[in-house]
Amino acid sequence: MTGSELSRERRRAGWKDSLFRALGPWGVFFEGFIQHPVMVGSIIPSSRFTIAKMLAPVNWDECKLFVEYGPGVGTFCRPVLERMRRDAQLIVIDTNPLYIDYLKRTIGDSRFSAVNGSAADVEEIVRAHGHDHADYVLSGLPFSTLPDGVGPAIAAATHRVLRPGGAFLVYQFSAKARDFMARHFQRIDKGFELFNILPCQLFWGWKDEEG
């Protein structure tokens, strides 16, 4: 690459970085989508209506550990932290270091931990943070576009890490996630949120009390 070409590349990268900074979290979210589109469920963060409906079944009084897969720029993180007990913990897991770095810089709550890793490793991550199980696991990961084998591995690991009576909360544009959930969760409640871009399907998979 010649000096002039390198200079143009640097100007182009600088312009892009300036645009993303100007857009704030939306810019970071969009950049993450551009980098890894098959790992991000949407180009637009979830609406407040989706957040409220998705979290409505959670018993916050009994929740000591809440886990989220694919937190993006924290669209769900802050509402979860607002609802959680003072002695509870929120662990978020994402394969994109861009999102993890952003969340670590912008969320200072001592109950919050951001992990750069795979949701399929949730059991090891939960144990590393001093817990035996999770009470609730939330996911906005696009199960329909995940690499082969990853979706089933995540669903199986999630069922194992949940306590009896806990739930796997999933919001998706397609029903593909339910196919993976149904192999492990006998009771799956279903909902729909129209006021979201795009309208999305909601699923709550409950782990049987007897395990």
Phi, psi and omega per residue, in radians:
M1 nan 2.265 -3.132
T2 -1.312 2.948 3.141
G3 -1.070 -0.682 -3.134
S4 -1.211 -0.657 3.108
E5 -1.170 -0.703 3.101
L6 -1.109 -0.688 3.118
S7 -1.117 -0.718 3.110
R8 -1.134 -0.700 3.106
E9 -1.075 -0.730 -3.137
R10 -1.160 -0.699 3.110
R11 -1.130 -0.709 3.133
R12 -1.132 -0.767 3.117
A13 -1.138 -0.702 3.122
G14 -1.139 -0.685 3.106
W15 -1.120 -0.741 3.135
K16 -1.102 -0.803 3.137
D17 -1.065 -0.697 3.132
S18 -1.128 -0.688 3.131
L19 -1.139 -0.795 -3.141
F20 -1.101 -0.702 3.113
R21 -1.125 -0.690 -3.138
A22 -1.136 -0.597 -3.140
L23 -1.407 -0.155 3.109
G24 1.146 -2.457 -3.096
P25 -1.036 -0.551 3.106
W26 -1.111 -0.664 3.110
G27 -1.151 -0.733 3.111
V28 -1.121 -0.756 -3.140
F29 -1.068 -0.796 -3.110
F30 -1.156 -0.689 3.110
E31 -1.079 -0.735 3.104
G32 -1.096 -0.646 3.104
F33 -1.151 -0.718 3.134
I34 -1.110 -0.693 -3.114
Q35 -1.196 -0.783 -3.054
H36 -2.395 1.243 -3.054
P37 -1.062 -0.571 -3.098
V38 -1.328 -0.205 -3.118
M39 -1.797 -0.061 -3.139
V40 -1.967 2.233 -3.029
G41 -1.221 -0.447 -3.067
S42 -2.718 2.711 3.063
I43 -1.440 -0.230 -3.122
I44 -2.139 2.319 3.091
P45 -1.042 2.721 -3.112
S46 -1.105 2.630 3.134
S47 -1.365 2.851 3.113
R48 -1.134 -0.440 3.109
F49 -1.230 -0.738 3.100
T50 -1.109 -0.749 -3.134
I51 -1.053 -0.861 -3.099
A52 -1.085 -0.776 -3.106
K53 -1.217 -0.683 -3.109
M54 -1.129 -0.676 -3.067
L55 -1.564 -0.136 -3.054
A56 -0.983 -0.677 -3.103
P57 -1.340 -0.133 -3.067
V58 -1.220 2.293 3.028
N59 -1.584 1.667 -3.029
W60 -1.189 -0.476 3.129
D61 -1.132 -0.489 -3.101
E62 -1.817 0.096 -3.083
C63 -1.642 1.980 3.089
K64 -1.801 -0.502 3.090
L65 -2.396 2.126 3.089
F66 -2.018 2.272 -3.126
V67 -2.063 2.446 3.079
E68 -2.226 2.349 3.022
Y69 -1.720 2.348 3.068
G70 1.149 1.010 -3.071
P71 -1.241 -0.274 -3.100
G72 1.050 -2.210 -3.121
V73 -1.727 0.284 3.034
G74 1.655 0.409 -3.121
T75 -0.986 -0.704 3.106
F76 -1.610 -0.428 -3.024
C77 -0.993 -0.853 -3.075
R78 -1.171 -0.784 3.053
P79 -1.052 -0.637 3.108
V80 -1.154 -0.800 3.136
L81 -1.092 -0.611 3.108
E82 -1.137 -0.544 -3.080
R83 -1.598 -0.398 -3.019
M84 -1.246 2.715 3.010
R85 -1.142 2.800 3.141
R86 -1.177 -0.443 -3.115
D87 -1.781 0.190 3.126
A88 -1.566 2.996 3.141
Q89 -2.371 2.501 3.050
L90 -2.010 2.125 3.061
I91 -1.990 2.191 3.072
V92 -1.969 2.519 -3.067
I93 -2.243 2.227 3.120
D94 -2.563 2.489 3.127
T95 -1.409 -0.235 -3.096
N96 -1.650 1.960 -3.134
P97 -1.104 -0.400 3.103
L98 -1.024 -0.827 -3.134
Y99 -1.208 -0.736 -3.117
I100 -1.099 -0.769 3.104
D101 -1.083 -0.721 3.133
Y102 -1.096 -0.793 -3.120
L103 -1.137 -0.698 3.120
K104 -1.119 -0.547 -3.127
R105 -1.401 -0.473 -2.982
T106 -1.904 -0.234 3.115
I107 -2.035 1.977 -3.076
G108 -1.776 0.127 -3.120
D109 -1.125 2.266 -3.107
S110 -1.174 -0.288 3.129
R111 -1.460 -0.038 -2.995
F112 -1.846 2.329 3.062
S113 -2.348 2.304 3.135
A114 -1.994 2.227 -3.052
V115 -2.113 2.212 3.038
N116 -1.494 1.797 -3.078
G117 -3.053 -2.993 -3.111
S118 -1.742 2.460 3.084
A119 -1.090 -0.428 3.114
A120 -1.138 -0.329 3.123
D121 -1.725 0.379 -3.037
V122 -1.009 -0.617 -3.121
E123 -1.093 -0.797 3.123
E124 -1.144 -0.681 -3.129
I125 -1.148 -0.756 3.121
V126 -1.091 -0.769 3.117
R127 -1.131 -0.656 -3.138
A128 -1.128 -0.386 3.114
H129 -1.708 0.225 3.009
G130 1.508 0.345 -3.122
H131 -2.067 2.646 3.076
D132 -1.585 -0.441 -3.082
H133 -2.770 2.981 3.031
A134 -1.936 2.647 3.086
D135 -1.533 -0.695 3.127
Y136 -2.489 2.514 3.051
V137 -2.230 2.225 -3.129
L138 -1.925 2.413 3.135
S139 -2.477 2.320 2.971
G140 -2.026 0.253 -3.132
L141 -1.086 2.457 -3.126
P142 -1.397 1.503 -3.071
F143 -0.981 -0.524 -3.082
S144 -1.251 -0.325 -3.112
T145 -2.047 0.065 3.118
L146 -1.181 2.639 3.094
P147 -0.977 2.675 -3.117
D148 -0.931 2.321 3.089
G149 1.542 -0.335 -3.075
V150 -1.274 -0.778 3.135
G151 -1.015 -0.903 3.101
P152 -1.043 -0.666 -3.141
A153 -1.140 -0.693 3.128
I154 -1.166 -0.786 -3.136
A155 -1.076 -0.732 -3.131
A156 -1.175 -0.790 -3.134
A157 -1.128 -0.637 3.133
T158 -1.134 -0.770 3.125
H159 -1.074 -0.705 -3.140
R160 -1.163 -0.661 -3.037
V161 -1.389 -0.343 -3.120
L162 -1.321 2.518 3.015
R163 -1.306 2.692 3.007
P164 -0.971 2.283 -3.084
G165 1.635 -0.180 3.104
G166 -1.385 3.098 -3.061
A167 -2.514 2.610 3.042
F168 -1.793 1.991 -3.073
L169 -1.780 2.121 -3.045
V170 -2.299 2.318 3.022
Y171 -2.142 2.303 -2.987
Q172 -2.583 2.806 3.008
F173 -1.535 -0.334 3.122
S174 -2.177 2.992 -3.116
A175 -1.632 0.189 -3.075
K176 -1.030 -0.691 -3.106
A177 -1.032 -0.610 -3.115
R178 -1.099 -0.578 3.125
D179 -1.071 -0.725 3.113
F180 -1.235 -0.702 -3.130
M181 -1.118 -0.688 -3.024
A182 -1.113 -0.354 3.114
R183 -1.242 -0.321 -3.043
H184 -2.189 -0.502 -3.068
F185 -1.921 2.030 -3.111
Q186 -1.297 -0.596 -3.141
R187 -1.890 2.006 3.102
I188 -2.224 1.976 3.064
D189 -1.476 2.573 -3.064
K190 -2.194 2.491 3.080
G191 -2.479 3.104 -3.128
F192 -2.588 2.417 3.102
E193 -2.152 1.956 -3.115
L194 -1.306 -0.646 -3.052
F195 -1.486 1.209 3.112
N196 -2.687 2.662 3.106
I197 -1.929 1.799 -0.090
L198 -1.456 2.897 3.028
P199 -0.926 2.440 -3.041
C200 -2.268 2.742 3.072
Q201 -1.625 2.505 -3.102
L202 -2.101 2.419 3.131
F203 -2.346 2.454 3.058
W204 -2.196 1.856 3.115
G205 -1.672 2.066 -3.051
W206 -1.747 2.284 3.104
K207 -1.442 2.267 -3.097
D208 -0.996 2.507 3.141
E209 -1.007 -0.569 -3.121
E210 -1.449 0.052 3.092
G211 1.661 nan nan
